[in-house]
Amino acid sequence: MTTVEVKGVSVALDGRPVLTDLHLVIAGGSRLGLIGPNGSGKTTLLRAIAGLIPYQGEIRVGDAAGGGLSRRELARRIAMVPQNPVVPAGITVTEYVLLGRTPYIPTFGTESRRDLAIVASVLDHLDLTGLATRRLDSISGGERQRAVLARALAQQAPVLLLDEPTTGLDVGHQQQVLELVDTLRDDLDLTVVSAMHDLTLAGQFADQLVLLDGGRVAAAGPPATVLTEEVISRHYHASVRVLEDPGGGIVVIPVRHVERQVAT
Amino acid sequence: MTRGGLLAAGCAGLAGAALAAVLVGPVPLNPGAVLVELAGRLPLVTTHSGLSQQEAAILWQLRLPRVVLGGLVGAMLALAGAAYQGVFRNPLADPYLLGAAAGAGLGATLAIAYGPDTASWPVDLLPLAAFAGAVIGVVAAYTLGRSGGARTTTTLILSGVAVAAFLTAVQTYLQQQKAETLREVYGWILGRLTTAGWHEVALVVPYALLSTVAILLHRRLIDVLAVGDDEAASLGVRAARVRLVVVAAATLATAAAVAVSGLIGFVGIIVPHTIRLVAGPSHRLLVPLSLIGGAAFLILADLVARTVMAPAELPIGVITAFFGAPFFALVLRSSRQVA
């Protein structure tokens, strides 16, 4: 299991500071939920961890400094599911998932039997075998999200970064995707970091939450300590009610301002 | 059809086109005799074809170099088109996208209108000037596109448009200054293979080999770029570097083709697109099939160009556009239906 350590990381995009002196330890095998209002730096942090943007400070992935690894080595340790994945026209689900083997295929070589076997097992794992020869641009949004996840899993990286993995999915598919990620994390001992907008789902599917605001950690800890009405209204400027679900989870409900005044 | 089947069909089509182009002309040649004569050049084979000395000269000095050069030019243009479309993720990208055509046009105009008399030179100035112009045009577009800060494919394409407009303006000005060379410049711009000889073939072959090898080696990586630079990076691929190498190779291919044949349009667009419809978008098959298909298409186009108005010749660019444009419209229609 691979621990990710973020040590004093700052990122400026176009001269504007987006992350400022961030410190985080993401324990190996844990599920970290990144929450925070729009523009708080969630995506930027994921991109920095994945080595897609330059940063100051240090990010350690397992026993190595991320900055000291080559692109390929980094891609074998960290797989990323972007918020809006590009859907190349005309390629099949299998071809798409095979792209996940890129960090293992020699630069000018071609995929091995082993690569194909791994793709087949990932497709099987995510229940995509029936769609293997379908075109990626012809399947439904939920199926496509599974295909994107399959590509990331084909990377066999111990760290999985998810940027808003439930964007554009209905509530049923949101739950399916997150349950799937959870099962995979158990099966494959993954360290999972997801940026999430839905606070209820974040509370249900993460061990630890980190709330970013203005590029800094505003709150961190188990969901019960982060998801409080006070913290959420301060950082999201939102009126919410936080309820304990009898099942043990936390439910965050947006409420209309008027109604809240009546209630208090 | 399987990969092997498609490649075999392509090769058969190319062989058929080449044979037809060798046989048809003002002096018809006997197909059997030509095959025997060609086989005679293979190592360890001695044959007697029965071609007269004059027929043999027509075959070896006129028809064959022209077919080989046409094939090479077509293969290079289709290869460069497929490569550009892949790395720019833009179906309308063609080999002339980044200022190669405008640069070559300016180089050729300078050579035709202002160049010294090169009759006594060992090499002709025109192809060299066109080659240099094409390379300079692309380098200018690439440099300009990268200096913009945001190094996206869109900025690169836009800077190509700007460079092309500028070079074309200069070229048009020079061309108007020397109105007596207008016809020659215009003829060059439309593209032709009339001057084809083994000399031109030798000029193209090194660049053709180099760019073909480079792009064939990168064909799987071009597929990875289909998910965008960012996702390619998260898969361990340096997209900008792949793009630079592939664009450089495609530019060499384009420049070599332009140098010996002028500006032949549409090959770089219709050939790769047609192959995509048949064989799918993966560059692993698209690149080799574009080489074969481009060669076959241009050999046939040249055959039409030199026979429809015989003994006069049409510029080959007229043929590729005449058949290419309607065909391209058809491809667009059917691809919309597929998508």
Boltz contact constraints between the chains, C-beta under 6 A:
constraints:
  - contact:
      token1: [A, 50]
      token2: [B, 234]
      max_distance: 6.0
  - contact:
      token1: [A, 52]
      token2: [B, 233]
      max_distance: 6.0
  - contact:
      token1: [A, 71]
      token2: [B, 236]
      max_distance: 6.0
  - contact:
      token1: [A, 71]
      token2: [B, 238]
      max_distance: 6.0
  - contact:
      token1: [A, 72]
      token2: [B, 236]
      max_distance: 6.0
  - contact:
      token1: [A, 75]
      token2: [B, 235]
      max_distance: 6.0
  - contact:
      token1: [A, 75]
      token2: [B, 236]
      max_distance: 6.0
  - contact:
      token1: [A, 80]
      token2: [B, 234]
      max_distance: 6.0
  - contact:
      token1: [A, 86]
      token2: [B, 227]
      max_distance: 6.0
  - contact:
      token1: [A, 86]
      token2: [B, 228]
      max_distance: 6.0
  - contact:
      token1: [A, 88]
      token2: [B, 226]
      max_distance: 6.0
  - contact:
      token1: [A, 88]
      token2: [B, 227]
      max_distance: 6.0
  - contact:
      token1: [A, 90]
      token2: [B, 281]
      max_distance: 6.0
  - contact:
      token1: [A, 91]
      token2: [B, 281]
      max_distance: 6.0
  - contact:
      token1: [A, 99]
      token2: [B, 224]
      max_distance: 6.0
  - contact:
      token1: [A, 102]
      token2: [B, 224]
      max_distance: 6.0
  - contact:
      token1: [A, 102]
      token2: [B, 235]
      max_distance: 6.0
  - contact:
      token1: [A, 102]
      token2: [B, 236]
      max_distance: 6.0
  - contact:
      token1: [A, 103]
      token2: [B, 236]
      max_distance: 6.0
  - contact:
      token1: [A, 108]
      token2: [B, 217]
      max_distance: 6.0
